[in-house]
Amino acid sequence: MNKYRVIIYIDGFNLYYGLKENHWEKYFWLNYINFFEKFLGDNQTLVKVKYFTAKPDNPSKAKRQDKLFQVNSENEKFELIYGSYLNKRIYCPKCHETFEVPEEKKTDVNIATHLIGDVINNDCDISILVSGDSDLTPPIEFIKRVSPKHNINVFFPPKRQSLHLKNLANNIVYLSNYKQYFKESQFPDEVKLRDGYVIKKPESWV
């Protein structure tokens, strides 16, 4: 019997800040393949975990992020899709000053493109969106129209949820209820890559 093919779509910023606001920084060092396979049934198989993010401008944050992606990329089922940052001008009415702040771009569009593309290309039977961003409602609505039998689940990161996504999903999961899965899916403090290079867990994530 053929198993149902599952693709995971992670809104990296949504998950990161959800964990951070929940004071779960110690679970940043996450083996994403191991973690999400814990949610699958015996009749399901994980095809791919697609992680959508952008490189931080802060060198320290970028270095920690690169370590996480290096160890996860050792598994061929992990795919990293980058967006980018653009400076956005914001006016402060209290101080009458205008500031430029970096704003992450392309992630929502990238997620939407992959969600729709994978369904149209028949690359999966079940799509799991890991986000609480209601801006991702339109691609799910589109999929429901063109492929009404396609199964779309939404996994809400801690401190993140959306009523619009909840109403559209075939099933929802609140990741804050699965602390044990996060705990069980941490990489070792030191990970040896295939080329022999050793990656150490960032000290601030201990």
N, C-alpha and C positions, 0 to 999 in steps of 0.2 A: 504494500500500500504506500502510495506517494505521500510524503509529509507536506504540510502547509509551509510555504516559504515565507520567512519573516525578515523584514528590513526595519531597522531602528533609525530614527532621524533625531539627533540630539541638537537642540538649541543650546549651544555651549554657554553663552552668557546667562541664559535663563537658569540653567542648572547650576552653574558656578555661584551665582549670587544667591540662589535659593539655599544652597548648602552653607554659604558664608553667613547669611542672615539667620540660619538655624544653628549657627555655631558648630557646624560639622566640618570645620577645616581639616580635621584629622582624617577625613574620608576623601580628600582630594586625590590621593594617590591610588586611583581606582582602576582596576582592570575591567574595562567596559564590556568586553566579550564575556568574561566570567560572570559579571554582574547580571547582564540582561538574559543570559541563558538560564538563569535561575527562575525566570518568569515563564519560560516556555513549557508547554505540555509535551507529552511523549509523541504526539502526532504533529509536532512543529519542529522546524529546523531553522537556525539562524543563518541567513545568507550574508548579511552585511550590517555593520554599525557605522552609520555616517555621522560624523561630528562636524558641526558648522560653527565657525568662530572667526576671529580676526586677531592678528598679532598685536599685543599691547605695545604702546610707545615706551612704557617703563621697562628699562633693560632687565631689572631683577624679575619682574613679573614674566617677561618674555622668556627668560632663561628657565624659570620654573615650569612654565607652560611647555616649552620645548622638551624638557625631560619627560613630562607626562606623555606627550605625543610620541616620543621616541620609543618608549617601552610598550605603548599600546600598538604602535605600528609594526612591531615584531609579528603580530598576528595579521595574516592577510585579509581577515574579515573586517579589519578596522580601516576606515577611509576618512581622510581629513580634507575638508573643503573650506578654503579661506575666503572671507570677505575682506573688508578694509575699513580704515578709519578716515573720516573727513572732518575738517574743522568746521564747527558750527558757531555762528555769532549769536550770543545771548545778551540781552539788555537787562540790567538790574535796576528796577525802578527805585529801590531804596538808596543806592549809592550813585545812581545816574551814570553808571559806567557800562561799557560794552566789553564782553569777554569772548575769547575764542576757546571753545572746549571741544575735545575730540568726540565724535559721534560714530558709532559703529554702523557700517552700511553693508548692504548686499546679503546679509545673513537670511533675512526673511525671504528675499527673492530666490536665493540659492536653495533654501529648504523647499519652497513651493515648487520650484522647477524640478527638483529631484523627486518629490512626492508624486507629482503628476506624471513625470517621465517614466518612473518605474512602474506605475500602474498601466500606462498606455503600452509600454514595451513588454508587459506581462512578466516582469522580473520578480514579482512577489505576490503572495496571496493575502498577506496581512501587513499593514503598515502601522508602525508604532511611533507616534510623535511624542518626544520628551520635551514638553514646553507648557507654559501657562500663558503664552502670548496670544491674545485674541486676534492679532493681526494675521495669524495663520489660519483664520477661519475660511477665507475665500478659496484657497486650493482644496480644502477638504470638501467644501460645498460643491466645487467643480467635479471632484472625483465621485461624489455621491450622485451627481447627475449623469455622468458618462459611464460610470461603472457601479450601479447601485448595490451590487452584491459584494463589492470589495469591502473587506473588514478593516476598519480604521480604529485603532485604540489610542488613547491619550494618557500618557504618564505625567502627572503633575509633579514637578520638583518641589521640595519643601518650600513653604511660604509662597507658592505660585499656583494659581488656578484661574480658570476662565469659565464663566457660565456658558458662553457661546460654544466653546470647544466641548464642554461637557455635554451639551444638548446634541451635538453632532456625532459624537463618538459612539461606536458600538460597545465600547467598554472603557472604563477609566480606572486608573491606579494612582493612589497617593503614595509617592515614594517615601514620605516621612514615616509611613507605617512599616517600612522595611529596613530599619536601622541595622538589623542583623545581617541582611544581604550586603550592605555597604561594608560592614565589618569583615565579613567572610571573603570579600572580593578585593582586598587590598594587595598590591604588589609587595614583595619583600622589600626591606629597606635598601637592598642593593640588588640590581637586576643586571645580569650579564647578557649583552646582546649577541646576536649570531656572529658578529665580527670580532667578538671577544671584549669589546669595550664595556666597561661597567658604569651604569647609571645609578647614582645615589639619590634617595628620596630627599627632596628639599627639607632643610632643617625646620623651617617655619611651619611645615605641615605635620609635624610630629604631634 
